[in-house]
Amino acid sequence: MNKNLNRSLSKAGATLLMLSLAAGCGSSSASTDGGPSHDGGGGTGATGGTGGAGGNGGTGATDGGNNSLDASNLTPHTALPVALATAGNYVILAQTGISTVPPAVITGDLGISPYAAASITMFSLIADSTNVFSTSAQVTGKIYASDYAVPTPANLTAAISDMGLAFTDAAGRAPDVTELGAGNIGGATLPAGVYQWGTGLLIPTDITLSGTATAVWIFQIAQTLTVSSATRVHLTGGALPKNVFWQVAGSVEIGTTAHIEGIILCKTMINMLTGSSIAGRLMAQSAVTLDSSTVVQPAP
């Protein structure tokens, strides 16, 4: 009987020893892998370093997880305005066509060259007796075409040339910021400077350009510019539309009821969708189309 008791006690002792060792190993593993002192606040070691890198990534152009934009780390830069020269005499200037779905509300002069007045459609043009210009109930200003009487053809030739020079000037400025938001700047507040994208640019939600009355923004866009419907570009701090330049190598689309501020210098076509508006100028090396749109030239 004593022998059986001794065997039972020996087995129980061995079992307790194994359980004790196992508990000790579990405690050590939890302390190394799961403890908050290692993973949470210190930021040291491999895990903390990874957390730090993620934080830095979030303050750049995009956040890897949701592609949202944080422009809070940007600082203002100084740039000179783009010189429009005689192209600045027009609120809409195009080479191949200007059309509208009435009613448009336009404040400023329109010009087209080398295409003729027949390429200005749905404005119900009324020729002046001098045949130097025409008028329209939709335009507070004058309308000029390449086939009107002198000096209009020469003036338009000069203006079209100046529009091309302005496009080249804007495209040639050295950028302060490149590829911001990976081509999506919705929700951003941007200080003055030269911004460049090798892609298209999408503005899906409101943005704000914040700066003084002398601050200048130049946006260099290698492909298309798209402003989504009901989206607005706001100017704050005294910023002026005459000092905002959108240089676009592709086409431009301003969505339904959207609003944009500034001078659009477009290599191809500018399309203003239903109820859209701009405080600025539309300058296209092909055509401009409007749809019950409002276009108001900026103050000088």
C-alpha positions as CSV (number, residue, x, y, z in Angstrom):
1,M,0.0,0.0,0.0
2,N,2.9,2.4,0.9
3,K,4.5,1.6,-2.5
4,N,1.2,2.4,-4.3
5,L,0.9,5.7,-2.4
6,N,4.5,6.7,-3.2
7,R,3.9,6.0,-6.9
8,S,0.7,8.2,-6.8
9,L,2.5,11.0,-5.1
10,S,5.4,10.8,-7.5
11,K,3.0,11.1,-10.5
12,A,1.2,14.0,-8.9
13,G,4.4,15.8,-8.3
14,A,5.6,15.3,-11.9
15,T,2.3,16.6,-13.2
16,L,2.5,19.7,-11.0
17,L,6.0,20.4,-12.1
18,M,5.0,20.2,-15.8
19,L,2.1,22.5,-15.2
20,S,4.3,25.0,-13.4
21,L,6.8,25.0,-16.3
22,A,4.1,25.4,-18.9
23,A,2.6,28.4,-16.9
24,G,6.0,30.0,-16.8
25,C,6.5,29.6,-20.5
26,G,3.1,31.1,-21.2
27,S,3.8,34.1,-19.0
28,S,7.1,34.7,-20.7
29,S,5.4,34.5,-24.2
30,A,2.7,36.9,-23.2
31,S,5.1,39.4,-21.8
32,T,7.2,39.4,-25.0
33,D,4.5,39.3,-27.7
34,G,1.3,40.7,-26.2
35,G,2.2,43.2,-23.5
36,P,1.0,46.8,-24.1
37,S,4.4,48.1,-22.9
38,H,6.0,46.7,-26.1
39,D,3.3,47.3,-28.7
40,G,1.5,50.4,-27.6
41,G,3.3,53.6,-26.7
42,G,7.0,53.2,-26.8
43,G,7.5,53.2,-30.5
44,T,10.8,51.4,-30.0
45,G,11.8,48.1,-31.5
46,A,10.5,46.6,-34.7
47,T,6.8,47.0,-34.0
48,G,7.2,50.6,-32.8
49,G,9.3,51.5,-35.9
50,T,6.6,50.2,-38.2
51,G,4.0,52.3,-36.4
52,G,6.2,55.3,-36.8
53,A,6.6,54.8,-40.6
54,G,2.8,54.5,-41.0
55,G,2.4,57.8,-39.1
56,N,4.8,59.6,-41.4
57,G,3.1,58.1,-44.5
58,G,-0.2,59.6,-43.3
59,T,1.2,63.2,-43.4
60,G,2.4,63.0,-47.0
61,A,0.4,63.3,-50.2
62,T,-1.8,60.2,-49.6
63,D,-2.6,57.7,-46.9
64,G,-2.0,54.2,-48.1
65,G,-5.2,52.8,-46.5
66,N,-7.9,55.1,-47.8
67,N,-6.1,57.4,-50.3
68,S,-7.3,60.5,-48.3
69,L,-5.3,63.7,-48.5
70,D,-3.6,65.6,-45.7
71,A,-2.1,68.8,-47.0
72,S,-1.4,70.3,-43.5
73,N,2.3,69.9,-43.9
74,L,2.5,72.1,-47.1
75,T,4.0,75.6,-46.8
76,P,3.3,78.6,-49.1
77,H,5.6,79.3,-52.0
78,T,6.0,82.5,-54.0
79,A,5.3,82.5,-57.7
80,L,4.7,85.2,-60.3
81,P,1.4,85.4,-62.1
82,V,1.2,84.0,-65.6
83,A,1.2,86.8,-68.1
84,L,-1.9,86.6,-70.3
85,A,-1.1,89.8,-72.4
86,T,-3.9,90.4,-74.9
87,A,-5.5,87.1,-74.2
88,G,-6.6,88.7,-70.9
89,N,-9.0,90.8,-72.9
90,Y,-11.4,87.9,-73.1
91,V,-13.4,85.9,-70.6
92,I,-13.8,83.0,-73.1
93,L,-11.2,82.5,-75.9
94,A,-11.2,79.5,-78.2
95,Q,-9.9,78.4,-81.5
96,T,-12.5,76.0,-83.0
97,G,-15.8,76.7,-81.3
98,I,-17.9,78.2,-78.5
99,S,-21.3,76.7,-77.9
100,T,-24.0,76.8,-75.2
101,V,-27.2,75.3,-74.1
102,P,-29.1,78.5,-73.2
103,P,-29.4,80.3,-71.1
104,A,-25.7,81.1,-70.4
105,V,-24.8,84.1,-68.2
106,I,-21.5,85.5,-69.3
107,T,-19.8,88.7,-68.1
108,G,-16.9,89.7,-70.4
109,D,-15.9,89.5,-74.0
110,L,-15.7,86.3,-76.2
111,G,-13.3,85.6,-79.0
112,I,-12.8,82.9,-81.6
113,S,-10.0,82.4,-84.1
114,P,-9.1,81.0,-86.6
115,Y,-12.6,79.6,-86.9
116,A,-15.3,82.1,-87.9
117,A,-18.5,83.4,-86.2
118,A,-20.5,80.4,-87.5
119,S,-18.6,78.3,-84.9
120,I,-20.2,80.4,-82.0
121,T,-23.5,78.5,-81.7
122,M,-26.8,79.0,-79.7
123,F,-26.0,82.6,-78.7
124,S,-28.4,84.2,-81.2
125,L,-25.7,86.7,-82.3
126,I,-26.7,90.2,-83.2
127,A,-24.1,91.8,-85.5
128,D,-23.1,95.4,-84.8
129,S,-23.4,97.9,-87.6
130,T,-19.7,98.2,-87.9
131,N,-19.3,94.4,-88.2
132,V,-16.4,94.6,-85.8
133,F,-18.2,92.6,-83.1
134,S,-21.6,91.1,-82.3
135,T,-23.7,90.9,-79.1
136,S,-26.0,88.4,-77.4
137,A,-28.6,88.5,-74.8
138,Q,-26.6,85.9,-72.9
139,V,-23.4,88.0,-72.8
140,T,-22.6,91.2,-71.0
141,G,-19.8,92.2,-73.3
142,K,-18.9,91.9,-76.9
143,I,-18.3,88.8,-79.2
144,Y,-15.4,88.8,-81.7
145,A,-14.7,86.3,-84.5
146,S,-11.9,86.0,-87.1
147,D,-14.2,86.9,-90.0
148,Y,-15.4,90.2,-88.6
149,A,-14.2,93.6,-89.8
150,V,-10.7,95.0,-89.0
151,P,-9.1,95.3,-86.5
152,T,-10.8,92.2,-85.1
153,P,-8.9,89.5,-87.1
154,A,-5.5,90.9,-86.2
155,N,-6.5,91.4,-82.5
156,L,-7.7,87.8,-82.3
157,T,-4.6,86.4,-83.9
158,A,-2.5,88.2,-81.3
159,A,-4.7,87.0,-78.5
160,I,-4.6,83.4,-79.6
161,S,-0.8,83.6,-79.8
162,D,-0.7,85.1,-76.3
163,M,-2.9,82.3,-75.0
164,G,-0.4,79.8,-76.3
165,L,2.5,81.6,-74.7
166,A,0.7,81.8,-71.4
167,F,0.1,78.0,-71.6
168,T,3.8,77.4,-72.2
169,D,4.8,79.8,-69.4
170,A,2.5,78.1,-66.9
171,A,3.8,74.6,-68.0
172,G,7.4,75.6,-67.6
173,R,7.3,76.8,-64.0
174,A,9.4,74.7,-61.6
175,P,7.1,72.8,-59.3
176,D,7.1,73.2,-55.5
177,V,4.9,70.1,-55.0
178,T,4.5,67.0,-57.2
179,E,1.9,64.3,-57.4
180,L,0.0,65.6,-54.4
181,G,-2.8,63.2,-53.4
182,A,-1.8,60.9,-56.3
183,G,-4.1,63.0,-58.5
184,N,-7.0,63.4,-56.1
185,I,-7.1,66.6,-54.0
186,G,-10.6,66.4,-52.7
187,G,-11.0,68.2,-49.3
188,A,-7.6,69.8,-49.4
189,T,-6.7,73.3,-48.2
190,L,-3.8,74.4,-50.4
191,P,-1.3,77.3,-49.8
192,A,0.1,79.3,-52.8
193,G,2.7,77.5,-55.0
194,V,3.2,75.5,-58.2
195,Y,1.7,72.0,-58.1
196,Q,2.4,69.4,-60.7
197,W,0.8,66.1,-61.7
198,G,2.0,63.7,-64.4
199,T,-1.5,62.3,-64.5
200,G,-5.0,63.7,-64.5
201,L,-6.4,65.7,-61.6
202,L,-9.7,64.9,-59.9
203,I,-11.4,67.3,-57.5
204,P,-14.3,65.1,-56.1
205,T,-15.1,67.3,-53.1
206,D,-14.6,70.9,-52.2
207,I,-11.1,72.4,-51.9
208,T,-9.9,75.7,-50.5
209,L,-7.0,77.8,-51.8
210,S,-5.9,79.9,-48.9
211,G,-3.6,82.9,-49.3
212,T,-3.4,86.7,-49.7
213,A,-4.4,88.9,-52.6
214,T,-0.9,88.6,-54.0
215,A,-0.6,84.8,-53.6
216,V,-0.4,82.8,-56.9
217,W,-1.4,79.2,-57.6
218,I,-0.3,77.3,-60.7
219,F,-1.6,73.8,-61.3
220,Q,0.3,71.8,-64.0
221,I,-1.8,68.9,-65.1
222,A,-0.5,66.4,-67.7
223,Q,-3.8,64.8,-68.5
224,T,-7.4,65.8,-67.7
225,L,-8.9,68.1,-65.0
226,T,-12.2,66.9,-63.6
227,V,-14.3,68.8,-61.1
228,S,-17.1,66.6,-59.8
229,S,-20.7,67.7,-59.7
230,A,-21.7,70.1,-56.9
231,T,-18.1,70.6,-56.0
232,R,-16.7,74.0,-55.3
233,V,-13.2,75.6,-55.3
234,H,-13.1,78.2,-52.5
235,L,-10.7,81.1,-52.1
236,T,-10.0,82.4,-48.6
237,G,-7.7,84.9,-46.9
238,G,-8.0,87.5,-49.7
239,A,-7.0,85.2,-52.6
240,L,-8.1,86.3,-56.0
241,P,-9.2,84.3,-59.0
242,K,-7.0,86.3,-61.4
243,N,-4.0,84.7,-59.6
244,V,-5.1,81.0,-60.0
245,F,-3.9,79.2,-63.1
246,W,-5.0,75.7,-64.2
247,Q,-2.7,74.6,-67.0
248,V,-4.2,71.4,-68.5
249,A,-2.7,69.3,-71.3
250,G,-5.8,67.2,-71.7
251,S,-9.4,68.2,-71.5
252,V,-11.4,69.9,-68.7
253,E,-14.8,68.9,-67.3
254,I,-16.5,71.1,-64.8
255,G,-19.4,69.0,-63.4
256,T,-23.1,69.8,-63.0
257,T,-23.6,72.8,-60.7
258,A,-19.8,72.8,-59.8
259,H,-17.9,76.0,-59.3
260,I,-14.3,76.7,-60.0
261,E,-12.1,79.8,-59.6
262,G,-9.2,80.9,-61.8
263,I,-7.8,81.0,-65.3
264,I,-8.1,77.7,-67.2
265,L,-5.4,77.3,-69.9
266,C,-6.4,74.2,-71.8
267,K,-4.6,72.5,-74.6
268,T,-7.8,70.9,-75.9
269,M,-11.5,71.3,-74.9
270,I,-13.2,72.8,-71.9
271,N,-16.7,71.4,-71.1
272,M,-18.9,73.2,-68.6
273,L,-21.8,70.9,-67.6
274,T,-25.3,72.0,-66.6
275,G,-25.5,74.8,-64.2
276,S,-21.7,75.0,-63.6
277,S,-19.9,78.3,-63.1
278,I,-16.5,79.9,-63.0
279,A,-15.1,83.1,-61.7
280,G,-12.2,83.4,-64.0
281,R,-11.5,82.8,-67.7
282,L,-11.9,79.9,-70.1
283,M,-9.1,79.6,-72.7
284,A,-9.1,76.6,-74.9
285,Q,-6.8,75.7,-77.8
286,S,-9.8,73.9,-79.3
287,A,-13.4,74.5,-78.1
288,V,-15.5,75.6,-75.1
289,T,-18.9,74.2,-74.5
290,L,-21.4,75.6,-71.9
291,D,-24.7,74.3,-70.6
292,S,-26.7,77.0,-68.7
293,S,-23.4,78.0,-67.3
294,T,-22.2,81.2,-65.6
295,V,-18.9,82.7,-66.6
296,V,-17.7,85.9,-64.8
297,Q,-14.4,87.5,-65.6
298,P,-12.2,88.2,-62.6
299,A,-11.6,91.7,-61.3
300,P,-8.4,93.3,-62.7
